[in-house]
Amino acid sequence: MSEQVMFVLLLIVLILLYVLFKGKRNNINSNKAHRQNPSRNFLQKVQKAFPAYKVIHKNEAFMICEINHRNEPEEIVFIRIYPQQSKQIKKSGRMLIANYPTFPTISEMKRDFGKYL
């Protein structure tokens, strides 16, 4: 009988250790995912760099918008991140479309968008 009790206790301890370890591992992974969200960090950096404008992340593009008299955003600059392409900036109507291979720095964006914003 004591062998059966010891076996059950050992089984319960192993199950508790497994549950605790799995819970901690999931928390660690979720914290890493939260810390390693470059698009959210980039959105905040762009907003700080251009405080007079509204910055929106939509459809894998970052848009620097001006709010018009009807309280609607008018897109001025589109920023897209394409790792396969080189840096490309082109004007399309009133908008400026900027494609970057990596997330650009604030000084680089200020140089590129300076005469448009």
N, CA, C and O atoms as a GROMACS GRO file, in nm:
protein
  468
    1MET      N    1   0.081  -0.119   0.000
    1MET     CA    2   0.000   0.000   0.000
    1MET      C    3   0.086   0.126   0.000
    1MET      O    4   0.051   0.222  -0.069
    2SER      N    5   0.194   0.129   0.073
    2SER     CA    6   0.279   0.247   0.078
    2SER      C    7   0.344   0.273  -0.058
    2SER      O    8   0.370   0.388  -0.092
    3GLU      N    9   0.370   0.168  -0.135
    3GLU     CA   10   0.426   0.186  -0.269
    3GLU      C   11   0.325   0.256  -0.359
    3GLU      O   12   0.363   0.339  -0.442
    4GLN      N   13   0.198   0.223  -0.346
    4GLN     CA   14   0.095   0.285  -0.427
    4GLN      C   15   0.079   0.433  -0.390
    4GLN      O   16   0.061   0.516  -0.479
    5VAL      N   17   0.084   0.465  -0.263
    5VAL     CA   18   0.073   0.603  -0.217
    5VAL      C   19   0.191   0.684  -0.268
    5VAL      O   20   0.174   0.797  -0.314
    6MET      N   21   0.311   0.628  -0.258
    6MET     CA   22   0.432   0.697  -0.306
    6MET      C   23   0.424   0.721  -0.457
    6MET      O   24   0.463   0.827  -0.505
    7PHE      N   25   0.374   0.624  -0.530
    7PHE     CA   26   0.360   0.637  -0.674
    7PHE      C   27   0.262   0.750  -0.710
    7PHE      O   28   0.289   0.829  -0.801
    8VAL      N   29   0.150   0.757  -0.640
    8VAL     CA   30   0.050   0.861  -0.665
    8VAL      C   31   0.107   0.999  -0.630
    8VAL      O   32   0.088   1.095  -0.704
    9LEU      N   33   0.176   1.008  -0.517
    9LEU     CA   34   0.237   1.136  -0.478
    9LEU      C   35   0.342   1.180  -0.579
    9LEU      O   36   0.348   1.298  -0.616
   10LEU      N   37   0.424   1.088  -0.625
   10LEU     CA   38   0.524   1.119  -0.726
   10LEU      C   39   0.459   1.166  -0.855
   10LEU      O   40   0.506   1.260  -0.918
   11LEU      N   41   0.352   1.101  -0.893
   11LEU     CA   42   0.279   1.139  -1.014
   11LEU      C   43   0.219   1.280  -1.001
   11LEU      O   44   0.224   1.358  -1.096
   12ILE      N   45   0.164   1.311  -0.885
   12ILE     CA   46   0.108   1.445  -0.861
   12ILE      C   47   0.217   1.552  -0.866
   12ILE      O   48   0.196   1.658  -0.924
   13VAL      N   49   0.331   1.525  -0.807
   13VAL     CA   50   0.442   1.620  -0.808
   13VAL      C   51   0.491   1.644  -0.951
   13VAL      O   52   0.517   1.758  -0.989
   14LEU      N   53   0.502   1.538  -1.029
   14LEU     CA   54   0.546   1.552  -1.168
   14LEU      C   55   0.446   1.634  -1.250
   14LEU      O   56   0.486   1.717  -1.332
   15ILE      N   57   0.319   1.612  -1.228
   15ILE     CA   58   0.216   1.688  -1.300
   15ILE      C   59   0.223   1.836  -1.261
   15ILE      O   60   0.214   1.923  -1.348
   16LEU      N   61   0.239   1.866  -1.133
   16LEU     CA   62   0.251   2.005  -1.087
   16LEU      C   63   0.374   2.073  -1.147
   16LEU      O   64   0.366   2.188  -1.191
   17LEU      N   65   0.486   2.003  -1.147
   17LEU     CA   66   0.608   2.061  -1.207
   17LEU      C   67   0.589   2.088  -1.356
   17LEU      O   68   0.634   2.191  -1.406
   18TYR      N   69   0.524   1.998  -1.425
   18TYR     CA   70   0.500   2.015  -1.568
   18TYR      C   71   0.412   2.138  -1.593
   18TYR      O   72   0.440   2.218  -1.681
   19VAL      N   73   0.305   2.152  -1.515
   19VAL     CA   74   0.213   2.264  -1.532
   19VAL      C   75   0.283   2.396  -1.502
   19VAL      O   76   0.267   2.493  -1.576
   20LEU      N   77   0.360   2.401  -1.394
   20LEU     CA   78   0.432   2.523  -1.358
   20LEU      C   79   0.535   2.559  -1.464
   20LEU      O   80   0.545   2.676  -1.502
   21PHE      N   81   0.611   2.463  -1.513
   21PHE     CA   82   0.714   2.489  -1.613
   21PHE      C   83   0.651   2.536  -1.743
   21PHE      O   84   0.702   2.629  -1.805
   22LYS      N   85   0.543   2.474  -1.784
   22LYS     CA   86   0.477   2.512  -1.909
   22LYS      C   87   0.419   2.652  -1.899
   22LYS      O   88   0.428   2.729  -1.995
   23GLY      N   89   0.362   2.689  -1.787
   23GLY     CA   90   0.306   2.822  -1.767
   23GLY      C   91   0.413   2.929  -1.771
   23GLY      O   92   0.392   3.034  -1.832
   24LYS      N   93   0.528   2.905  -1.709
   24LYS     CA   94   0.638   3.002  -1.712
   24LYS      C   95   0.693   3.016  -1.853
   24LYS      O   96   0.726   3.127  -1.895
   25ARG      N   97   0.703   2.908  -1.926
   25ARG     CA   98   0.757   2.912  -2.062
   25ARG      C   99   0.664   2.993  -2.152
   25ARG      O  100   0.712   3.069  -2.236
   26ASN      N  101   0.534   2.978  -2.138
   26ASN     CA  102   0.440   3.056  -2.218
   26ASN      C  103   0.448   3.204  -2.184
   26ASN      O  104   0.440   3.288  -2.273
   27ASN      N  105   0.464   3.237  -2.056
   27ASN     CA  106   0.478   3.377  -2.016
   27ASN      C  107   0.605   3.438  -2.073
   27ASN      O  108   0.604   3.553  -2.118
   28ILE      N  109   0.713   3.364  -2.073
   28ILE     CA  110   0.838   3.413  -2.128
   28ILE      C  111   0.823   3.438  -2.277
   28ILE      O  112   0.868   3.541  -2.327
   29ASN      N  113   0.760   3.346  -2.350
   29ASN     CA  114   0.741   3.363  -2.493
   29ASN      C  115   0.652   3.482  -2.523
   29ASN      O  116   0.679   3.557  -2.617
   30SER      N  117   0.547   3.502  -2.446
   30SER     CA  118   0.458   3.616  -2.472
   30SER      C  119   0.529   3.747  -2.441
   30SER      O  120   0.506   3.846  -2.511
   31ASN      N  121   0.615   3.751  -2.340
   31ASN     CA  122   0.691   3.872  -2.310
   31ASN      C  123   0.788   3.903  -2.423
   31ASN      O  124   0.805   4.020  -2.458
   32LYS      N  125   0.852   3.802  -2.480
   32LYS     CA  126   0.944   3.824  -2.592
   32LYS      C  127   0.868   3.877  -2.712
   32LYS      O  128   0.916   3.968  -2.780
   33ALA      N  129   0.752   3.822  -2.738
   33ALA     CA  130   0.673   3.869  -2.852
   33ALA      C  131   0.631   4.014  -2.831
   33ALA      O  132   0.628   4.092  -2.926
   34HIS      N  133   0.600   4.050  -2.708
   34HIS     CA  134   0.559   4.187  -2.680
   34HIS      C  135   0.676   4.283  -2.696
   34HIS      O  136   0.661   4.392  -2.750
   35ARG      N  137   0.794   4.241  -2.651
   35ARG     CA  138   0.912   4.326  -2.661
   35ARG      C  139   0.963   4.336  -2.803
   35ARG      O  140   1.020   4.439  -2.840
   36GLN      N  141   0.944   4.233  -2.884
   36GLN     CA  142   1.003   4.229  -3.015
   36GLN      C  143   0.901   4.261  -3.125
   36GLN      O  144   0.899   4.194  -3.228
   37ASN      N  145   0.819   4.360  -3.104
   37ASN     CA  146   0.723   4.403  -3.205
   37ASN      C  147   0.778   4.530  -3.269
   37ASN      O  148   0.749   4.640  -3.223
   38PRO      N  149   0.856   4.515  -3.375
   38PRO     CA  150   0.922   4.633  -3.432
   38PRO      C  151   0.825   4.732  -3.495
   38PRO      O  152   0.853   4.852  -3.498
   39SER      N  153   0.712   4.684  -3.546
   39SER     CA  154   0.620   4.777  -3.610
   39SER      C  155   0.558   4.872  -3.510
   39SER      O  156   0.540   4.990  -3.540
   40ARG      N  157   0.526   4.823  -3.390
   40ARG     CA  158   0.471   4.911  -3.287
   40ARG      C  159   0.575   5.013  -3.242
   40ARG      O  160   0.543   5.130  -3.223
   41ASN      N  161   0.699   4.969  -3.224
   41ASN     CA  162   0.805   5.060  -3.184
   41ASN      C  163   0.829   5.164  -3.292
   41ASN      O  164   0.849   5.282  -3.263
   42PHE      N  165   0.827   5.121  -3.419
   42PHE     CA  166   0.849   5.212  -3.530
   42PHE      C  167   0.736   5.314  -3.538
   42PHE      O  168   0.760   5.432  -3.565
   43LEU      N  169   0.614   5.270  -3.517
   43LEU     CA  170   0.499   5.359  -3.520
   43LEU      C  171   0.514   5.469  -3.414
   43LEU      O  172   0.487   5.586  -3.442
   44GLN      N  173   0.557   5.432  -3.296
   44GLN     CA  174   0.576   5.529  -3.189
   44GLN      C  175   0.689   5.626  -3.221
   44GLN      O  176   0.680   5.745  -3.191
   45LYS      N  177   0.798   5.575  -3.281
   45LYS     CA  178   0.910   5.662  -3.318
   45LYS      C  179   0.869   5.763  -3.423
   45LYS      O  180   0.905   5.880  -3.414
   46VAL      N  181   0.794   5.719  -3.523
   46VAL     CA  182   0.750   5.810  -3.628
   46VAL      C  183   0.657   5.915  -3.570
   46VAL      O  184   0.665   6.032  -3.608
   47GLN      N  185   0.568   5.874  -3.480
   47GLN     CA  186   0.476   5.970  -3.419
   47GLN      C  187   0.551   6.074  -3.339
   47GLN      O  188   0.514   6.192  -3.340
   48LYS      N  189   0.657   6.034  -3.269
   48LYS     CA  190   0.738   6.130  -3.193
   48LYS      C  191   0.817   6.221  -3.285
   48LYS      O  192   0.837   6.338  -3.254
   49ALA      N  193   0.861   6.168  -3.399
   49ALA     CA  194   0.940   6.248  -3.493
   49ALA      C  195   0.855   6.352  -3.565
   49ALA      O  196   0.903   6.461  -3.594
   50PHE      N  197   0.729   6.318  -3.594
   50PHE     CA  198   0.639   6.408  -3.664
   50PHE      C  199   0.512   6.429  -3.581
   50PHE      O  200   0.407   6.376  -3.615
   51PRO      N  201   0.522   6.506  -3.472
   51PRO     CA  202   0.407   6.518  -3.382
   51PRO      C  203   0.291   6.598  -3.440
   51PRO      O  204   0.179   6.587  -3.389
   52ALA      N  205   0.313   6.677  -3.543
   52ALA     CA  206   0.205   6.757  -3.601
   52ALA      C  207   0.112   6.673  -3.688
   52ALA      O  208   0.004   6.719  -3.726
   53TYR      N  209   0.152   6.551  -3.718
   53TYR     CA  210   0.075   6.465  -3.806
   53TYR      C  211   0.028   6.341  -3.732
   53TYR      O  212   0.080   6.306  -3.626
   54LYS      N  213  -0.071   6.275  -3.788
   54LYS     CA  214  -0.122   6.149  -3.731
   54LYS      C  215  -0.056   6.035  -3.808
   54LYS      O  216  -0.052   6.037  -3.931
   55VAL      N  217  -0.006   5.936  -3.736
   55VAL     CA  218   0.060   5.820  -3.797
   55VAL      C  219  -0.029   5.699  -3.779
   55VAL      O  220  -0.072   5.668  -3.667
   56ILE      N  221  -0.056   5.629  -3.889
   56ILE     CA  222  -0.145   5.513  -3.888
   56ILE      C  223  -0.073   5.394  -3.949
   56ILE      O  224  -0.002   5.409  -4.049
   57HIS      N  225  -0.089   5.276  -3.889
   57HIS     CA  226  -0.035   5.152  -3.944
   57HIS      C  227  -0.152   5.074  -4.002
   57HIS      O  228  -0.242   5.033  -3.929
   58LYS      N  229  -0.150   5.055  -4.134
   58LYS     CA  230  -0.262   4.989  -4.200
   58LYS      C  231  -0.211   4.915  -4.323
   58LYS      O  232  -0.136   4.971  -4.403
   59ASN      N  233  -0.252   4.790  -4.338
   59ASN     CA  234  -0.216   4.709  -4.456
   59ASN      C  235  -0.066   4.705  -4.482
   59ASN      O  236  -0.022   4.729  -4.594
   60GLU      N  237   0.010   4.676  -4.380
   60GLU     CA  238   0.156   4.664  -4.389
   60GLU      C  239   0.222   4.793  -4.436
   60GLU      O  240   0.333   4.789  -4.490
   61ALA      N  241   0.158   4.907  -4.415
   61ALA     CA  242   0.217   5.036  -4.450
   61ALA      C  243   0.195   5.132  -4.334
   61ALA      O  244   0.097   5.122  -4.260
   62PHE      N  245   0.288   5.223  -4.318
   62PHE     CA  246   0.275   5.328  -4.219
   62PHE      C  247   0.242   5.456  -4.294
   62PHE      O  248   0.310   5.492  -4.390
   63MET      N  249   0.137   5.523  -4.252
   63MET     CA  250   0.092   5.642  -4.321
   63MET      C  251   0.106   5.762  -4.230
   63MET      O  252   0.059   5.760  -4.116
   64ILE      N  253   0.169   5.865  -4.279
   64ILE     CA  254   0.174   5.992  -4.209
   64ILE      C  255   0.064   6.077  -4.270
   64ILE      O  256   0.067   6.109  -4.389
   65CYS      N  257  -0.034   6.112  -4.189
   65CYS     CA  258  -0.156   6.178  -4.238
   65CYS      C  259  -0.173   6.315  -4.176
   65CYS      O  260  -0.125   6.343  -4.066
   66GLU      N  261  -0.242   6.399  -4.250
   66GLU     CA  262  -0.282   6.529  -4.201
   66GLU      C  263  -0.434   6.524  -4.184
   66GLU      O  264  -0.504   6.471  -4.270
   67ILE      N  265  -0.484   6.578  -4.077
   67ILE     CA  266  -0.628   6.576  -4.051
   67ILE      C  267  -0.690   6.697  -4.121
   67ILE      O  268  -0.650   6.811  -4.096
   68ASN      N  269  -0.788   6.673  -4.209
   68ASN     CA  270  -0.850   6.782  -4.283
   68ASN      C  271  -0.963   6.846  -4.203
   68ASN      O  272  -0.985   6.810  -4.087
   69HIS      N  273  -1.034   6.939  -4.265
   69HIS     CA  274  -1.140   7.013  -4.195
   69HIS      C  275  -1.260   6.926  -4.159
   69HIS      O  276  -1.340   6.965  -4.075
   70ARG      N  277  -1.275   6.809  -4.222
   70ARG     CA  278  -1.384   6.717  -4.188
   70ARG      C  279  -1.340   6.610  -4.088
   70ARG      O  280  -1.411   6.513  -4.063
   71ASN      N  281  -1.223   6.629  -4.030
   71ASN     CA  282  -1.165   6.537  -3.933
   71ASN      C  283  -1.136   6.401  -3.994
   71ASN      O  284  -1.149   6.298  -3.927
   72GLU      N  285  -1.097   6.400  -4.120
   72GLU     CA  286  -1.058   6.278  -4.191
   72GLU      C  287  -0.909   6.283  -4.219
   72GLU      O  288  -0.854   6.390  -4.247
   73PRO      N  289  -0.842   6.169  -4.212
   73PRO     CA  290  -0.698   6.170  -4.242
   73PRO      C  291  -0.672   6.176  -4.393
   73PRO      O  292  -0.732   6.101  -4.470
   74GLU      N  293  -0.583   6.266  -4.432
   74GLU     CA  294  -0.538   6.275  -4.571
   74GLU      C  295  -0.394   6.225  -4.574
   74GLU      O  296  -0.306   6.282  -4.510
   75GLU      N  297  -0.371   6.118  -4.648
   75GLU     CA  298  -0.239   6.057  -4.652
   75GLU      C  299  -0.140   6.148  -4.724
   75GLU      O  300  -0.166   6.194  -4.836
   76ILE      N  301  -0.028   6.174  -4.659
   76ILE     CA  302   0.078   6.254  -4.720
   76ILE      C  303   0.195   6.166  -4.756
   76ILE      O  304   0.251   6.178  -4.865
   77VAL      N  305   0.234   6.075  -4.664
   77VAL     CA  306   0.349   5.988  -4.686
   77VAL      C  307   0.310   5.844  -4.654
   77VAL      O  308   0.254   5.816  -4.548
   78PHE      N  309   0.340   5.753  -4.747
   78PHE     CA  310   0.328   5.609  -4.723
   78PHE      C  311   0.468   5.554  -4.700
   78PHE      O  312   0.559   5.582  -4.779
   79ILE      N  313   0.487   5.479  -4.595
   79ILE     CA  314   0.615   5.413  -4.568
   79ILE      C  315   0.590   5.264  -4.571
   79ILE      O  316   0.509   5.213  -4.493
   80ARG      N  317   0.659   5.194  -4.658
   80ARG     CA  318   0.646   5.048  -4.667
   80ARG      C  319   0.784   4.987  -4.646
   80ARG      O  320   0.886   5.043  -4.686
   81ILE      N  321   0.784   4.870  -4.582
   81ILE     CA  322   0.908   4.797  -4.557
   81ILE      C  323   0.908   4.674  -4.646
   81ILE      O  324   0.830   4.581  -4.625
   82TYR      N  325   0.996   4.673  -4.746
   82TYR     CA  326   1.014   4.560  -4.837
   82TYR      C  327   1.159   4.514  -4.828
   82TYR      O  328   1.247   4.579  -4.884
   83PRO      N  329   1.187   4.404  -4.758
   83PRO     CA  330   1.326   4.360  -4.743
   83PRO      C  331   1.395   4.323  -4.875
   83PRO      O  332   1.518   4.328  -4.883
   84GLN      N  333   1.318   4.287  -4.978
   84GLN     CA  334   1.378   4.243  -5.103
   84GLN      C  335   1.421   4.361  -5.191
   84GLN      O  336   1.504   4.343  -5.280
   85GLN      N  337   1.367   4.481  -5.168
   85GLN     CA  338   1.394   4.594  -5.255
   85GLN      C  339   1.492   4.691  -5.192
   85GLN      O  340   1.514   4.690  -5.070
   86SER      N  341   1.550   4.775  -5.277
   86SER     CA  342   1.636   4.881  -5.225
   86SER      C  343   1.549   5.003  -5.193
   86SER      O  344   1.429   5.004  -5.222
   87LYS      N  345   1.610   5.103  -5.135
   87LYS     CA  346   1.536   5.223  -5.097
   87LYS      C  347   1.483   5.292  -5.222
   87LYS      O  348   1.556   5.313  -5.319
   88GLN      N  349   1.356   5.328  -5.218
   88GLN     CA  350   1.293   5.392  -5.333
   88GLN      C  351   1.192   5.494  -5.282
   88GLN      O  352   1.105   5.460  -5.201
   89ILE      N  353   1.202   5.617  -5.330
   89ILE     CA  354   1.109   5.722  -5.291
   89ILE      C  355   1.053   5.783  -5.418
   89ILE      O  356   1.128   5.828  -5.506
   90LYS      N  357   0.920   5.785  -5.428
   90LYS     CA  358   0.857   5.844  -5.547
   90LYS      C  359   0.734   5.924  -5.506
   90LYS      O  360   0.670   5.896  -5.405
   91LYS      N  361   0.704   6.023  -5.588
   91LYS     CA  362   0.589   6.108  -5.562
   91LYS      C  363   0.475   6.063  -5.652
   91LYS      O  364   0.494   6.043  -5.772
   92SER      N  365   0.357   6.048  -5.593
   92SER     CA  366   0.239   6.006  -5.667
   92SER      C  367   0.125   6.102  -5.632
   92SER      O  368   0.059   6.087  -5.529
   93GLY      N  369   0.103   6.201  -5.718
   93GLY     CA  370   0.003   6.302  -5.688
   93GLY      C  371   0.048   6.386  -5.571
   93GLY      O  372   0.156   6.445  -5.574
   94ARG      N  373  -0.033   6.393  -5.468
   94ARG     CA  374   0.002   6.468  -5.348
   94ARG      C  375   0.078   6.382  -5.246
   94ARG      O  376   0.133   6.433  -5.149
   95MET      N  377   0.079   6.252  -5.270
   95MET     CA  378   0.141   6.159  -5.175
   95MET      C  379   0.286   6.131  -5.212
   95MET      O  380   0.327   6.144  -5.327
   96LEU      N  381   0.360   6.094  -5.110
   96LEU     CA  382   0.498   6.048  -5.126
   96LEU      C  383   0.500   5.902  -5.084
   96LEU      O  384   0.456   5.870  -4.974
   97ILE      N  385   0.551   5.814  -5.170
   97ILE     CA  386   0.557   5.671  -5.138
   97ILE      C  387   0.703   5.636  -5.117
   97ILE      O  388   0.785   5.652  -5.207
   98ALA      N  389   0.736   5.587  -4.997
   98ALA     CA  390   0.873   5.553  -4.962
   98ALA      C  391   0.881   5.405  -4.929
   98ALA      O  392   0.814   5.357  -4.838
   99ASN      N  393   0.963   5.332  -5.004
   99ASN     CA  394   0.988   5.190  -4.978
   99ASN      C  395   1.129   5.176  -4.923
   99ASN      O  396   1.225   5.226  -4.981
  100TYR      N  397   1.141   5.108  -4.810
  100TYR     CA  398   1.270   5.088  -4.745
  100TYR      C  399   1.294   4.938  -4.727
  100TYR      O  400   1.199   4.863  -4.707
  101PRO      N  401   1.421   4.894  -4.733
  101PRO     CA  402   1.451   4.753  -4.708
  101PRO      C  403   1.445   4.717  -4.558
  101PRO      O  404   1.416   4.603  -4.523
  102THR      N  405   1.471   4.814  -4.472
  102THR     CA  406   1.462   4.795  -4.327
  102THR      C  407   1.392   4.917  -4.268
  102THR      O  408   1.364   5.013  -4.339
  103PHE      N  409   1.363   4.912  -4.139
  103PHE     CA  410   1.299   5.026  -4.076
  103PHE      C  411   1.397   5.144  -4.078
  103PHE      O  412   1.509   5.131  -4.028
  104PRO      N  413   1.357   5.257  -4.136
  104PRO     CA  414   1.449   5.371  -4.146
  104PRO      C  415   1.465   5.442  -4.012
  104PRO      O  416   1.381   5.431  -3.923
  105THR      N  417   1.575   5.514  -4.000
  105THR     CA  418   1.598   5.592  -3.880
  105THR      C  419   1.518   5.722  -3.889
  105THR      O  420   1.472   5.760  -3.997
  106ILE      N  421   1.505   5.787  -3.777
  106ILE     CA  422   1.430   5.913  -3.773
  106ILE      C  423   1.501   6.019  -3.856
  106ILE      O  424   1.436   6.092  -3.930
  107SER      N  425   1.633   6.029  -3.846
  107SER     CA  426   1.706   6.130  -3.923
  107SER      C  427   1.695   6.104  -4.073
  107SER      O  428   1.686   6.198  -4.152
  108GLU      N  429   1.696   5.978  -4.112
  108GLU     CA  430   1.681   5.944  -4.253
  108GLU      C  431   1.544   5.985  -4.304
  108GLU      O  432   1.532   6.039  -4.415
  109MET      N  433   1.440   5.961  -4.225
  109MET     CA  434   1.305   6.000  -4.266
  109MET      C  435   1.292   6.152  -4.273
  109MET      O  436   1.228   6.204  -4.364
  110LYS      N  437   1.350   6.222  -4.177
  110LYS     CA  438   1.343   6.368  -4.180
  110LYS      C  439   1.413   6.424  -4.303
  110LYS      O  440   1.367   6.523  -4.361
  111ARG      N  441   1.524   6.363  -4.343
  111ARG     CA  442   1.592   6.406  -4.466
  111ARG      C  443   1.506   6.378  -4.589
  111ARG      O  444   1.493   6.463  -4.677
  112ASP      N  445   1.447   6.258  -4.593
  112ASP     CA  446   1.370   6.217  -4.710
  112ASP      C  447   1.236   6.290  -4.722
  112ASP      O  448   1.195   6.324  -4.833
  113PHE      N  449   1.170   6.316  -4.610
  113PHE     CA  450   1.038   6.377  -4.614
  113PHE      C  451   1.039   6.525  -4.581
  113PHE      O  452   0.932   6.587  -4.578
  114GLY      N  453   1.154   6.583  -4.556
  114GLY     CA  454   1.164   6.721  -4.509
  114GLY      C  455   1.091   6.821  -4.595
  114GLY      O  456   1.021   6.906  -4.541
  115LYS      N  457   1.106   6.814  -4.726
  115LYS     CA  458   1.042   6.916  -4.811
  115LYS      C  459   0.895   6.887  -4.836
  115LYS      O  460   0.824   6.972  -4.891
  116TYR      N  461   0.845   6.768  -4.798
  116TYR     CA  462   0.704   6.734  -4.818
  116TYR      C  463   0.620   6.757  -4.694
  116TYR      O  464   0.500   6.779  -4.705
  117LEU      N  465   0.682   6.753  -4.577
  117LEU     CA  466   0.605   6.769  -4.454
  117LEU      C  467   0.627   6.907  -4.394
  117LEU      O  468   0.570   6.939  -4.289
   0.00000   0.00000   0.00000
